[in-house]
Amino acid sequence: MELQAIVNSYMDKVPELKWYCQRCLETRRWDGSVVLMIVDASFTSIGLNYFTAVVPKVDRFGKTFVETGKIKNVEDLAIVDSQVREITRIWKNKRSWQVAKSVATYLAKLKAALNFDDRQALIHWAENSELESWEVNPIGKLKGVGINTFQYLRMMGGVDTVMPDKIVKRVIEEILIQAGIEIPSSDIDFVKRVDQIARKTGYKAIELCWMTWMIQSEAGMSRIEKYSDLLPRI
């Protein structure tokens, strides 16, 4: 079976995907709140179920701190006291908070240096970051930031790319096997291979990435069906 037909058969299951991916590329997730995008990425970094564990907690953080004006920007997030009871009630994992604060600290410095707002700072960083040198990137080398968090932040900063997480790998490897294409051995080569697939099939890499997450079944429904009310908000 040809690669195009195989990829089409997967993408046809999630026709709504383009809109969600485009909004991500426009740095408009979470109503455009870079603070919540960072919190999302930091919570996601420990591998819990995104929709049942991460999203409700990010939403609660947003209602408690962002909507009330207690945390207005990355500067505020950078100095948040992760031991405060309100914070620990929302999310206890210290590693997640350290990631959030470290990323926010870097972006706050970038903002000050370039006279940017939060969104401009994230986009500038994403546009000037490189996959191959992710480990020495100012954000990539932060403690607790792995290649998946790095790539996730780049995607939310407008870069058309993919996260090499376990679900993405599993689905893309299914496609590669069906197409008789060799499976990449490293995360960087995997990302490059998905870029190649995207170019050959006319999709964006980010669309292939989101597709792998959205076609997963929960309670007999695809995630894009099950979470149809939630997705427009995130």
C-alpha positions as CSV (number, residue, x, y, z in Angstrom):
1,M,0.0,0.0,0.0
2,E,1.3,3.4,-0.9
3,L,2.3,5.9,1.8
4,Q,-0.2,8.5,0.7
5,A,-3.1,6.1,0.9
6,I,-2.0,4.8,4.3
7,V,-1.6,8.3,5.8
8,N,-4.9,9.4,4.3
9,S,-6.7,6.5,5.9
10,Y,-5.5,7.8,9.3
11,M,-6.1,11.5,8.7
12,D,-9.6,10.8,7.3
13,K,-10.6,9.8,10.9
14,V,-9.9,13.3,12.2
15,P,-11.0,15.9,9.6
16,E,-11.4,18.6,12.3
17,L,-7.7,18.4,13.1
18,K,-6.5,21.2,10.9
19,W,-8.2,23.9,12.9
20,Y,-6.8,22.8,16.2
21,C,-3.3,22.5,14.7
22,Q,-3.5,25.9,13.0
23,R,-4.4,27.5,16.3
24,C,-1.4,25.9,18.0
25,L,0.8,27.2,15.2
26,E,-0.6,30.7,15.8
27,T,0.3,30.4,19.5
28,R,-3.4,30.7,20.4
29,R,-3.9,27.7,22.7
30,W,-5.4,28.4,26.1
31,D,-6.8,31.7,24.8
32,G,-3.3,32.8,23.9
33,S,-2.0,32.6,27.5
34,V,1.7,31.7,27.3
35,V,1.6,31.2,31.1
36,L,-0.9,28.4,30.6
37,M,1.0,27.0,27.6
38,I,4.1,26.7,29.8
39,V,2.2,25.2,32.7
40,D,0.6,22.7,30.2
41,A,4.0,21.7,28.9
42,S,5.4,21.3,32.4
43,F,2.5,19.2,33.6
44,T,2.6,17.1,30.5
45,S,6.3,16.4,30.9
46,I,5.7,13.8,33.6
47,G,3.7,11.5,31.4
48,L,0.2,11.5,32.9
49,N,-3.0,11.2,30.8
50,Y,-3.3,14.6,29.0
51,F,-7.1,14.9,29.0
52,T,-8.0,13.4,32.3
53,A,-5.0,14.6,34.4
54,V,-3.3,17.5,32.8
55,V,-6.1,19.6,31.2
56,P,-8.3,19.8,34.3
57,K,-5.4,21.0,36.4
58,V,-4.2,23.5,33.9
59,D,-7.7,24.8,33.6
60,R,-8.0,25.1,37.4
61,F,-4.7,26.9,37.6
62,G,-5.9,29.3,34.9
63,K,-9.1,30.0,36.8
64,T,-7.4,30.4,40.1
65,F,-4.3,32.4,39.1
66,V,-4.5,33.8,35.5
67,E,-8.2,34.8,35.3
68,T,-7.9,36.5,38.7
69,G,-4.8,38.4,37.8
70,K,-2.6,36.8,40.4
71,I,-0.3,35.6,37.7
72,K,-0.4,37.9,34.7
73,N,2.7,37.0,32.7
74,V,5.9,34.9,32.6
75,E,7.6,37.2,35.1
76,D,4.9,36.3,37.6
77,L,5.2,32.6,36.8
78,A,8.9,32.7,37.2
79,I,8.7,33.7,40.8
80,V,5.7,31.7,41.9
81,D,6.1,29.9,45.2
82,S,5.4,26.2,44.3
83,Q,5.0,25.5,48.1
84,V,2.0,27.7,48.5
85,R,-1.0,25.6,49.5
86,E,-3.2,26.8,46.6
87,I,-0.4,25.7,44.2
88,T,0.2,22.3,45.7
89,R,-3.6,21.6,45.8
90,I,-3.6,22.0,42.0
91,W,-0.4,20.1,41.2
92,K,2.0,18.6,43.7
93,N,4.9,17.5,41.4
94,K,7.9,19.7,42.2
95,R,9.7,18.8,39.0
96,S,6.8,20.2,37.0
97,W,6.9,23.5,38.8
98,Q,10.6,23.7,38.4
99,V,10.3,23.2,34.7
100,A,7.5,25.9,34.5
101,K,9.5,28.4,36.5
102,S,12.7,27.8,34.6
103,V,11.1,28.2,31.2
104,A,9.2,31.3,32.4
105,T,12.5,32.8,33.8
106,Y,14.2,32.4,30.4
107,L,11.3,33.9,28.5
108,A,11.1,36.8,30.9
109,K,14.7,37.6,30.3
110,L,14.2,37.3,26.5
111,K,11.2,39.7,26.8
112,A,13.2,42.3,28.7
113,A,16.1,42.1,26.2
114,L,14.0,42.4,23.1
115,N,11.1,44.5,24.5
116,F,8.6,41.7,23.6
117,D,5.4,40.5,25.2
118,D,4.9,36.9,26.3
119,R,3.7,35.7,23.0
120,Q,6.4,37.4,21.0
121,A,9.0,36.0,23.3
122,L,7.8,32.4,22.9
123,I,7.5,32.7,19.1
124,H,11.0,34.3,18.9
125,W,12.5,31.5,20.9
126,A,10.7,28.8,18.9
127,E,11.7,30.3,15.5
128,N,15.3,30.5,16.6
129,S,15.6,27.0,18.2
130,E,16.9,24.0,16.4
131,L,16.0,20.3,16.8
132,E,19.6,19.1,16.3
133,S,21.0,21.3,19.1
134,W,18.0,21.0,21.5
135,E,20.2,19.8,24.4
136,V,22.3,22.9,24.4
137,N,19.4,25.3,23.7
138,P,18.7,27.7,26.6
139,I,15.4,25.9,27.3
140,G,16.5,22.4,26.2
141,K,19.2,22.4,28.8
142,L,17.0,23.3,31.7
143,K,16.7,20.6,34.3
144,G,13.6,18.5,33.7
145,V,13.2,19.5,30.0
146,G,13.5,16.6,27.6
147,I,13.1,16.5,23.9
148,N,9.3,16.1,24.1
149,T,8.8,19.2,26.3
150,F,11.2,21.1,24.0
151,Q,9.3,20.1,20.9
152,Y,5.9,20.7,22.5
153,L,7.0,24.3,23.4
154,R,8.3,24.8,19.8
155,M,5.0,23.7,18.4
156,M,3.1,26.1,20.7
157,G,5.5,28.8,19.6
158,G,4.5,28.2,15.9
159,V,7.0,25.6,14.6
160,D,5.5,22.9,12.4
161,T,7.1,19.9,14.0
162,V,6.4,16.8,16.0
163,M,7.0,15.4,19.5
164,P,8.7,11.9,19.5
165,D,6.6,10.7,22.4
166,K,5.5,7.1,22.8
167,I,2.0,7.5,21.3
168,V,3.3,9.4,18.3
169,K,6.0,6.8,17.7
170,R,3.6,3.9,18.0
171,V,1.2,5.2,15.4
172,I,3.8,6.6,13.0
173,E,5.7,3.3,13.2
174,E,2.5,1.5,12.3
175,I,2.4,3.6,9.2
176,L,6.0,3.1,8.4
177,I,5.7,-0.7,8.7
178,Q,2.6,-0.7,6.4
179,A,4.5,1.4,3.9
180,G,7.7,-0.7,4.1
181,I,9.8,2.2,5.3
182,E,12.6,1.8,7.8
183,I,11.9,2.9,11.4
184,P,14.3,5.6,12.6
185,S,16.5,4.6,15.5
186,S,16.8,8.0,17.3
187,D,14.4,10.7,18.4
188,I,15.9,13.3,16.1
189,D,15.8,11.0,13.1
190,F,12.2,10.2,14.0
191,V,11.2,13.8,13.9
192,K,13.0,14.2,10.6
193,R,11.2,11.2,9.1
194,V,7.8,12.6,10.1
195,D,8.8,15.9,8.4
196,Q,9.6,13.8,5.3
197,I,6.2,12.0,5.5
198,A,4.5,15.4,5.8
199,R,6.1,16.8,2.8
200,K,5.4,13.7,0.7
201,T,1.7,13.4,1.7
202,G,0.8,17.1,1.8
203,Y,0.1,17.3,5.5
204,K,1.8,19.4,8.2
205,A,4.1,17.5,10.6
206,I,2.0,18.9,13.5
207,E,-1.1,17.5,11.9
208,L,0.5,14.0,11.9
209,C,1.5,14.5,15.5
210,W,-2.0,15.5,16.7
211,M,-3.6,12.8,14.6
212,T,-1.7,10.1,16.6
213,W,-3.1,11.5,19.8
214,M,-6.7,12.2,18.6
215,I,-7.4,8.8,17.0
216,Q,-6.7,7.0,20.4
217,S,-9.9,5.4,21.7
218,E,-11.4,6.1,25.1
219,A,-14.7,4.6,26.2
220,G,-15.3,3.4,22.6
221,M,-14.8,6.9,21.1
222,S,-11.9,8.7,19.5
223,R,-10.5,11.5,21.6
224,I,-11.6,14.0,19.0
225,E,-15.2,12.9,19.5
226,K,-15.0,12.4,23.3
227,Y,-13.4,15.8,24.0
228,S,-15.1,17.8,21.2
229,D,-16.4,20.3,23.8
230,L,-13.0,20.7,25.4
231,L,-10.7,20.9,22.4
232,P,-11.8,24.4,21.2
233,R,-10.7,25.8,24.6
234,I,-7.2,24.3,24.6
